[in-house]
């Protein structure tokens, strides 16, 4: 076991930053001060995270390299210990949380720097950074927690910060509504997580993530309980009944309900697009790169549970695929630049869950990471555009911005190519791996081909809508004074969008904003090279550059995603073979049969063609006519909000008003209380009039009680006599 | 058996260190009394002397606590030094110290004769300490009477206020009445078992002279102790007395004497009347007191909570809430009674002590603010008087909200850990009666949210119609708030350290 007490610095530095900004930010009244405090705090986290993860200047190996995926632990204090139940306030960095901590801190740092430029001149500057730091604290607690309970603290914390930051423009009605919506939808998911954790404790008697020894007491982790061969045989069958059986499948489904809330999957997806009412750096940090991937983290963290719960896996795969295509179609028809990216995020999250569902947990995390790079880049780029356009978000009033904002343009191009899946950009490798693993998944009947088909269509759609966005924003004619159709104009009434002067020219953003863009563009371009699948890295052309053993990412995560059980009715057998493969390239080659490699290569080529085709379709459809009218049903998001309102929200509101408020609250509770109250008052006044009888009546009541107690005991006493 | 007692009488194995905390505090009480008769009206001096006495006593207590190899009993088994005694004594000392600090405001405002007040408070504390350290019915009764007589007078300290006088008199009459039950119960138990020593009582149940007497005696004890800890239906005196007594005294009575009652109640029943399998008298006795206390616990928390909902007076609301909390503590008590192992039992006893500690800290914090808001003669104690003070006096309002949330049992506050710990032993016993008890306790917690949150709502969301002049927070009161707020968080987050301390010296009675 490796202890490193500096681990807590990663979470407590942002907390300290938040506290300082909260208490002194207003008094200091200086953007310089608030920005510096916030960025330094996250900077400290970043440096420490990198040091511990890579073992720079630490007495032990880096957390990413410790054999068998053992974690670096930091037991801060024993939070609660009652009988068998024990929850520590303790952190642990293993390979999975290490990767998360790395990209969360690093992308977070870039976005903090970006925000100092973007939020310039805002009245609540210090408040914004206090929230942002608090978010970093919560997110890192979520990721680094060494047990479910502390993870839930982080889980709730990010929910709270998300609420605060979506509603940051407190004077905008849209923002307030969106914040409330996000909060309520997340609560539904949180219920699932809580129930799941309760059930986990009931089943396994532990809430810890890692085997460890604290206070001389050995703690068995949930997962080693599950992996224990005696318990593996408890794998649930692939039946719908297993969901309600209270076994591991129920745990899996409950935790996934939480994941759908946090990661905006069907049916809890509508809050994320609305959440774009928050400031753009918030959208980039919370609603694209980090918080929304917490659901994926939870699922991958619990992969040993899911491996024994095929029904839950299947549900995840189907929901993921459905969300991916559903959100992609909506993304086609949005005119708000941030809304396009929001639906794109939902769609990409769908991909990640699809990967989890078919057992490709490593691919899911890989996509989480590359997505964090390119989606943060795209969001920050859109922020830069919005900044340059004086808070105009409607793409119909943009156009030809490449002339005015060259850096933003070039960086966003890399993001665009990455998400579309053009080879050697980051998104290509991760998306391709997910599609291949879906195609090759076993135990799903023929469902895997169907899911793969959806994935392919989604990939095309992704390329189309991203091309549309790029074309509308950066190419074509300048439409800065374009009149919008009436209905849409209304949406922007309460925006802080100012009337654009006639001689308006967009401007490039300051360096605080462009530097993070460039850094993220580099990552979006080269970040995928850490995880080149074997099928591609063994191509002669590629291996001559990167070497055959190029999939460092999968190597790293192997111990976290251990394959369980010998014979498993469901899930990704080929995946298993990958995991069973040990280090050297010969063995790797041995476990990659030539047919598989060939299939993977063909599929990769196919998806490249599709991506190129999608871009071409997008280009030809929108380059000439960027304002092409899109189908109404897509623009209105399949009327999902309307359906939810009609089917769920309205009945609940109505029911609450009629029954709970008027009936129960006013009628029953108030009635009882008023009734009881007047009853008590009357009795009281009665007593007060006969003051002498007061104590006596009390004595009588006591005597009465005494007689009851005595009688009860005497009954037993009588039995002792016989 | 008798020979052992004779031997003990011949050599009573006196041990001064073991009663040092009590002795120091009693001496301080006498000192304050004498000083006050020579130079009356020096409230700061008497207060300081009292605080010093409490601190010395605490030092002595922790010395006993942390010295390994300490003898476990002295004075012929009448005084013991086990965790039950230590942990409860720590609660009493903390309660007294906080009460002295809280009362500074009231003492100055109403020009109370502080010397008397401090003396009485110290003697009451000594009484409570003997109730916890006594392992003998006689010592327990002596402690209880010392405590009671002092508190009767304290309740009536506002001599010119009719409500205070009424409160004192009612308390005195009903208290004496309950003491009668208690004493008679002790006599019957002595008659049945031939001893007043709790450890011996447990051993003698098998050879009880006349088991029926033992059962009737136990019933009388239930009534007597039930009155002290205010369980339904013996709670009936509480609301009137709590409302009439001065606010700091009310806070003291809800935290200190109640905890003391629990200390003796626990010792006599859990350790004195344990379940001895195969002995009919013991089985009947155990069975009947467990069932009786379970029913009383259910009634106590339900009645306390429902009555608290309809109150419009904050002090009365807190009085009923204290009844409800006695009900929760009894869940742990019953849990200790049904524990199957000695460790389980000791953990449950430590849990009850911890619960009383968290309740005391939270409750005294709340009463400190109530005292401050109430002004002279406790005039402003209605809910209406708290309308809209939230952002006008944020320190008071946020602290009071914190205390309400802790009383409710929100996670990260002391109240949460306290509730978890007392509910657990009962749940672990696993019998259906215990599970029902815990389920009802949890439902009651939910009910209590209504009136605790109501105070927060009133403070933050109601418009204030009359003007509000911010009360001045004196240094002493600021200290109380600091201690209680830190306490609420410390016990809520690091509660484990305290629990470990509280179960350091297991009680010296083996399970059979």
Interface residues (C-beta under 8 A of the other chain):
Chain A: X77 X78 X79 X80 X81 X82 X83 X89 X673 X676 X677 X680 X694 X695 X698 X699 X701 X702 X704 X705 X706 X708 X709 X710 X712 X713 X714 X716 X717 X718 X719 X720 X721
Chain B: X169 X170 X173 X174 X177 X178 X181 X211 X212 X213 X215 X216 X218 X219 X220 X222 X223 X226 X227 X232 X233 X234 X236 X237 X280 X281 X284 X285 X287 X288 X291 X292 X309 X310 X312 X347 X417 X420 X421 X424 X428 X493 X494 X495 X496
